[in-house]
């Protein structure tokens, strides 16, 4: 048989906190029966903890990120492809390349436009 979930009846809500064991500190998103910890041989009780707005992990998850789209820039890359990569990297409208993985060719005076960061 084939099964399908009715998308109109599907509800996804963000968590507003966790249930944390007062003995082993294990966190769960839903309470267990009788609020007993499900950790191996723990038996502690769960208590709801509201989401902490100062939690660094949650602050990071709420950020907007730009994906890295790297291309190699070395002597092994054929000239025509390397020039396309350089043009795409310099272009303000192109999203094809935003990271160049380079060898010392960049130190040889190749113009690649403005940079926001360099990692060596």
Secondary structure, 3 states (H helix, E strand, C coil): CCCCCCHHHCCCCCCCEEEEECCCCCEECCCCHHHECCCCCCCCEEEEEECCCCCHHHHHHCCCCCCCCEEEECCCCCHHHHHHHHHHHHCCCCCCCCEEEECHHHHHCCCCCCCCCCCC
